[in-house]
Amino acid sequence: MEATAMNDLGILFPGQGTQRPGMGRPWQQTEAWALIGDMSEWTGVDLAWLLLEADAGELRRTDRAQLAVFAAGVLAHAEAGRLGLLSGAVAYAGHSLGEYVALYAAGAIRLKDAAHLVAERGGAMREAAAARPGAMAAVKDAVAQDVEGVLGACRAAGFEVWSANLNAPNQVVVSGTDDGVAAACERVEEDLGARWVRLDVGGAFHSPLMEPAAKRLWSALRHAGFAAEHAPVVANVDARTHVDGADWPRLMEQQLTAPVRWEECVRTLIGKMGCGRFLELGPGRTLGGLAARIDARIPAVSAGTPEALAALVRAEAA
């Protein structure tokens, strides 16, 4: 599918790391909040408690963080649709966990199945991280090719460390064992003059250390009811547009161990799909910021609260 109008809208959904305590409170008085009861029943987790009462320590748990961010994205999407803000949407993408919200929004999977998969994914990743502890770090001011050269040298020296997120020009997240990430960070600082920061995450996500999680998730993915056809979604794994539900079980399995090619995803949305503007739905402003770094010509708005969505409605009416 090729788009031609450069005012076409791309919808983006953030992933784990954007969670914060109390992020569900602004949504309690919206019509969308009714979905929380359904999702709680389907997952066996009290999502109202998670979104309203859970503290930062609770939300650091991988399984809880993923369900919280997923639910917040679903709420934002439902309210955006009710307000008519999704008109002109031609394609969807989500960063890591956010890809599950994107698939639901695009009609690729029912909400019940998506919620079940997110619960299974979070549990599988937490289990794998407990068995093989790991770490992640964001490297700044270094291009991906140079970082990959450093990581290759680290692996040749016996360390387990890989690129996990190719987020934007000069921003790469690395993932691996604790000593592997430490060695990589030391070398990117010494060899490339790059800055880095450790991420507060529960494991070595998007790396081969997540292989046990991918195997566990596969059994759920292959029984999920993906739609035969759906609106275009750009996949993390290959940065290509997919409209056939048959593609997704394997893509989502691979997503756990492969890098998120986010910069390429955004460029696909702009180039192939003709997106001339982006709307980020969900907590935080991470993806809006990355979009600006990838192509500053394309306006990107982040709307993670009902108030932000209402402001967009007013702006469109002005």
QUIRA-V290824 format. One record per run of one state. SS is the DSSP state (@ for helix, = for strand, . for the rest). FROM is the first residue (numbers start at 1). TO is the last residue. If there is no record, write none. Layout:
# QUIRA-V290824
SS;FROM;TO  SS;FROM;TO
This chain:
# QUIRA-V290824
.;1;7  =;8;13  .;14;24  @;25;27  .;28;30  @;31;43  .;44;46  @;47;52  .;53;55  @;56;60  .;61;61  @;62;82  .;83;88  =;89;94  .;95;97  @;98;105  .;106;110  @;111;131  .;132;134  =;135;140  .;141;143  @;144;156  .;157;160  =;161;168  .;169;170  =;171;176  .;177;177  @;178;192  .;193;194  =;195;198  .;199;207  @;208;221  .;222;232  =;233;234  .;235;240  =;241;242  .;243;244  @;245;255  .;256;259  =;260;260  .;261;261  @;262;271  .;272;274  =;275;281  .;282;285  @;286;294  .;295;298  =;299;303  .;304;305  @;306;317  .;318;318
